[in-house]
Amino acid sequence: MKVLIVYVSAVSGHRQAARAIKQAFEEKYPWVNIREENLFRHGNPFVTCSLDSLYYTLIKITPWFWNVIWDSREVYILTYLLRNILYRMNYHRFYREVIKPFGPDVVICTHSLSCAICSVIKHDKKMDFLLVAVPTDFHLNPYWFYENVDLYFLPQSESKLQCLKRGIPSHKLWVTGIPISPQFSEEKNKNYLRKKWRVDDGLFTVLVMGGGQGLGAIEEVVSVLSNSQLPLQIMVVTGTNKKLKKNLKRLSSKLNFPFRVYGYVREIDELMEISDLLITKPGGLTTAEALSKALPMIVVDSIAGQERKNKEFLLKRGLAFELNDSENLISLVKNFIENGFNKTLWEEKTKQVAKVNSSREIVTKLVEVMRGRGEK
């Protein structure tokens, strides 16, 4: 059985989800032939660069506009013909370099754009691979829905209702959660991890993240907490943001608490295991990982579109705290430190949404379906 996992952008939650599914396959079904591919590596360089630049320009300069086009059914309908023309203009290289030579039995897409492209390829080339959509945010925008998709592995129960309203048959829908690495389900020795990451066992530990690219007001968060005089220690993950890492290293000598700065870290499960609080932008993967560890979250700097919807989902269910200003941050953290926070209640609430074995459930179902189709 050949499985192709298609994501978009090398440093993203979509890539992390693809990697998690691959890990689950390698763990449970090592005989499966798996290939991961970044769609943008096989597209028109001009179009790829333009799309990437346009996205970051919109979320930074006109986030209100991105909110409109990202989740608007009207925009989706109005741009339908244009999008299909663009898809057909840009899928040939991906088909020629990846799909045709590899000949996958299953194609898994962790981004709506890769899902759209693979749907068009399946239709135009009359291919019979199983097309699987795996959204990595808690809300589905209109660009996930295509007739050629055979299975949806959904982040939460409301997503299933969304799909049913779109006319997607229930037999195609499975609520498995956002796929996170199988490492998050493994028991860890906290004493060993504290020594490994040089964390003081007696201090309240705050983990600050901004996704794989280290986005958001991370420096401001650290500066505010440094002036709070609270008994804590902070770990910051800057991802691929080298400038941020350099600035924080420079700032560390002025801080009055233990402070660790890390760049791109694969062992996020270990850092979450030894943390008491996470301050992060509400990316789908990061928040799903935190929920699996029942780690309390303060969400900041939500990107327009998908992260705004993620924040709404988490706040509505009482699974995160929203940061409004610097005074609010200090009072929230102080409340955590002084045991004004009911950890038992929090753990009970996270159990309703957290899907620790999400990636394993996805691969198990896929192998079951493919065996039903006669694949080995």
Residue, then its C-alpha position, 0 to 999 in steps of 0.5 A: m500500500k502506497v500512501l502520499i501525504v501532501y502538506v503546504s509550507a515547510v514550517s507549519g502545523h500542516r507539516q506537523a500533522a503530516r509528520a504525525i500521521k507518518q509516524a503513526f503509520e511507521e509505528k503501527y504499519p511499517w510495511v506501508n510505503i509512505r511519502e511526504e510532499n510539500l505541494f509548493r515544491h512542485g508548483n509554479p514558482f511565481v504562483t507559489c511565491s505570490l500566494d505565500s506573499l499575499y497570505y502574509t500581507l493580508i494577515k498583517i496589513t488587512p486581517w479584516f479582509w482575510n477574515v472575510i474571504w477565508d470563511s465566506r461562502e459568497v466569496y467561495i462561490l464567486t471565485y469558483l471558476l477562477r480557482n478551478i482554472l488556477y488549479r488546472m494551470n498549476y497541478h501538472r508539475f505535481y502530477r508529473e513529478v509526484i503522483k504519476p511516478f509514485g502511484p499512490d493508493v491513498v492521498i492524504c491532504t492536511h491543507s485545503l489547497s493540497c486537497a483542491i489540487c489533488s481533487v482536480i487531479k483525481h477527476d481530470k486524470k481519472m485516478d482511483f486513489l482514496l482522497v483523504a482530507v485532514p483539516t488541522d484547525f477546529h473550524l472548516n472553511p468552504y475550501w475543504f469541500y470537494e466531491n472527490v474527497d472519499l474520507y474526512f478525518l475531522p477535528q471535533s464533533e461540530s465539524k461533522l455537523q458542518c459537513l453534513k449541512r454541506g451534503i457530505p454523506s455521514h459514512k465519509l466522516w470520522v471525528t478523530g481530532i487534529p493529528i498530533s504526534p504519537q509521542f504526546s500519548e507516551e508517559k514521561n519521566k518529569n524529573y528526567l525531563r526537568k534535568k534535561w531541559r535545565v528547569d527548576d522543579g520548585l518554580f512555576t514554569v511558563l512555556v511561550m510559543g508562537g508557532g513554527q515561525g515564532l510569530g506574535a508578541i513574544e518579546e512583549v510577553v516576556s518583558v511584561l512578566s519580567n516586571s511582574q516580580l512573580p516567582l516563575q521561570i520561562m521557556v520560549v520556543t522561537g521556531t525558525n525566527k532567528k531574529l527573535k531568538k537573538n533578541l531574547k538572548r540579548l534580553s536574558s541578562k536583564l531578566n530577574f527569573p530563570f529564562r531559557v530560549y530555544g529555536y526550532v524544537r521537535e520535542i514539544d511534548e517534553l516541554m509541555e510535559i514540564s510546563d504549568l502554563l502555555i502562552t501561545k497564538p491559537g494554532g490548531l496543532t499547538t492547541a491540540e497538543a496542549l489539550s492532549k497534555a491538559l496544559p492550561m493556555i492563554v491565547v494571544d495574537s490570533i492570526a485572522g481567519q483560522e486562528r480567530k476561529n480556533k480562539e472562538f472555539l477554545l474560549k466558548r468551551g472554557l479551554a483557554f484564557e484570552l489575553n487583553d492587556s499586560e495587566n490582564l496577563i500578570s493577574l492571570v499568571k498570578n492566579f495560576i501561581e497562587n492556586g486560584f486555578n482548578k486543575t482537576l476541572w480543567e482536566e475534565k474539560t480537556k478530556q471532552v475535546a482532546k484526542v491523544n491518539s488521533s494520528r493512530e486512529i486515522v491510520t487504523k481506519l485508513v488501513e481498514v478501508m483499504r483492506g476492504r477495497g482489496e489493497k494489501 
